[in-house]
Amino acid sequence: GKAEGELIGGNLSLTKELVCGKYSIDFTDKILFLESMGGEAALMSAFFNQLKQMGVFSKVRGILLGTFTKMQENNISPTIEELLVKVIDNPNLPIAKTEDIGHGSTSKCLIIGKNIILN
């Protein structure tokens, strides 16, 4: 699918902490970017489920996944994409995956707050 909106997010474990409280993020109509250096499938699934329970996935217009370094290096199954799709259970929510953003030595940067298009 295709989605357009303001980019928010970052590291999965840190972003999930910004769902409520004094420094909470407004996820409404945004593109959510997520990446992570470490973590096994069970931990990533737990983080995704926390975001779902707090209503994040019903508010965003789309999701951009960067690298999930340790999972990818160790060929962990299910993949991060498979975990996310299973947790959100919404075939209409656009999801994109890139290897260009995360903790790799060739990673590029994103501008949080910039309007982007997922296509």
Backbone torsions as a table, in degrees:
resi	resn	phi	psi	omega
1	GLY	NA	-180.0	-179.5
2	LYS	-125.1	140.5	177.8
3	ALA	-148.5	150.0	177.4
4	GLU	-133.1	140.2	177.7
5	GLY	174.9	177.2	178.3
6	GLU	-73.2	135.4	-179.2
7	LEU	-81.6	130.3	175.6
8	ILE	-136.2	168.8	173.7
9	GLY	111.6	-152.8	-176.4
10	GLY	148.0	-136.6	179.4
11	ASN	-61.4	130.9	-174.5
12	LEU	-56.9	-49.3	-176.3
13	SER	-65.5	-31.3	178.0
14	LEU	-80.6	-39.1	-179.4
15	THR	-62.9	-39.7	-178.9
16	LYS	-64.3	-21.6	177.8
17	GLU	-77.6	-14.3	-177.1
18	LEU	-100.0	21.6	-179.8
19	VAL	-80.3	-33.0	179.1
20	CYS	-141.0	165.5	179.7
21	GLY	105.2	-172.2	-174.9
22	LYS	-58.5	-35.7	-176.1
23	TYR	-108.5	30.5	-176.3
24	SER	-64.6	148.4	178.3
25	ILE	-94.6	141.8	171.2
26	ASP	-88.2	111.2	-176.9
27	PHE	-86.4	-6.4	-173.5
28	THR	-60.2	122.2	176.1
29	ASP	60.2	27.8	-179.5
30	LYS	-103.7	165.2	169.4
31	ILE	-98.7	121.4	-176.6
32	LEU	-95.2	119.3	175.9
33	PHE	-99.5	133.3	179.0
34	LEU	-137.0	141.3	174.7
35	GLU	-152.9	168.1	177.9
36	SER	-160.6	143.9	175.9
37	MET	-80.2	-53.0	-174.9
38	GLY	-116.0	-178.8	176.7
39	GLY	111.1	137.7	176.3
40	GLU	-89.8	173.3	-177.2
41	ALA	-57.4	-41.9	-177.7
42	ALA	-62.8	-40.2	179.8
43	LEU	-69.3	-43.5	178.7
44	MET	-62.8	-40.4	177.1
45	SER	-61.7	-41.9	178.5
46	ALA	-62.8	-42.8	178.3
47	PHE	-62.8	-44.7	178.3
48	PHE	-61.1	-41.6	179.4
49	ASN	-65.4	-35.8	175.9
50	GLN	-62.7	-44.8	178.4
51	LEU	-61.9	-40.5	178.8
52	LYS	-64.0	-46.2	-179.0
53	GLN	-62.6	-26.9	179.2
54	MET	-90.9	6.4	173.3
55	GLY	82.5	9.1	-176.2
56	VAL	-62.0	-46.6	-174.0
57	PHE	-70.2	-17.9	176.1
58	SER	-87.0	-10.1	-179.4
59	LYS	-98.3	-34.6	-173.5
60	VAL	-76.7	156.9	177.4
61	ARG	-88.2	-22.3	-178.9
62	GLY	-173.3	170.1	-178.0
63	ILE	-131.7	134.0	174.4
64	LEU	-114.9	117.6	178.3
65	LEU	-98.3	131.0	171.9
66	GLY	-93.2	-152.1	179.5
67	THR	-81.3	147.1	172.1
68	PHE	-119.6	81.5	-161.8
69	THR	-49.9	-59.1	-175.1
70	LYS	-64.6	-40.0	178.4
71	MET	-61.9	-44.2	-177.6
72	GLN	-71.3	-40.5	179.0
73	GLU	-62.2	-35.4	-177.0
74	ASN	-96.6	9.2	-180.0
75	ASN	48.3	46.7	-179.4
76	ILE	-67.4	137.9	177.4
77	SER	-123.7	135.8	3.6
78	PRO	-71.6	161.0	178.6
79	THR	-71.6	167.3	179.3
80	ILE	-62.0	-36.9	178.5
81	GLU	-64.7	-43.7	179.3
82	GLU	-63.5	-40.6	177.9
83	LEU	-61.1	-47.6	-177.6
84	LEU	-63.1	-47.1	-179.1
85	VAL	-58.9	-41.0	179.9
86	LYS	-66.0	-42.6	-177.6
87	VAL	-69.2	-48.1	-175.3
88	ILE	-73.3	-30.0	176.2
89	ASP	48.9	48.4	179.1
90	ASN	-140.7	94.7	-177.0
91	PRO	-66.4	-10.7	-179.7
92	ASN	-91.3	-8.5	-179.8
93	LEU	-84.7	117.2	-180.0
94	PRO	-65.0	133.2	178.0
95	ILE	-131.2	130.7	176.1
96	ALA	-123.7	152.0	179.7
97	LYS	-129.3	134.6	177.3
98	THR	-133.7	145.7	175.2
99	GLU	-94.0	0.0	-174.9
100	ASP	-88.4	-3.7	-175.1
101	ILE	-134.2	131.4	179.8
102	GLY	150.9	-134.4	-175.6
103	HIS	-107.6	7.6	-179.3
104	GLY	-73.5	159.5	-178.1
105	SER	-68.3	-18.3	178.9
106	THR	-105.7	11.8	-178.2
107	SER	-64.5	144.9	176.2
108	LYS	-102.0	170.3	-179.4
109	CYS	-103.1	159.4	173.7
110	LEU	-117.8	153.4	176.8
111	ILE	-102.1	105.2	178.0
112	ILE	-66.2	132.7	-178.0
113	GLY	98.0	-10.0	179.0
114	LYS	-83.7	146.0	176.4
115	ASN	-77.0	127.5	179.7
116	ILE	-129.4	164.8	176.4
117	ILE	-120.2	125.5	169.9
118	LEU	-93.3	130.8	-178.9
119	ASN	-142.7	NA	NA
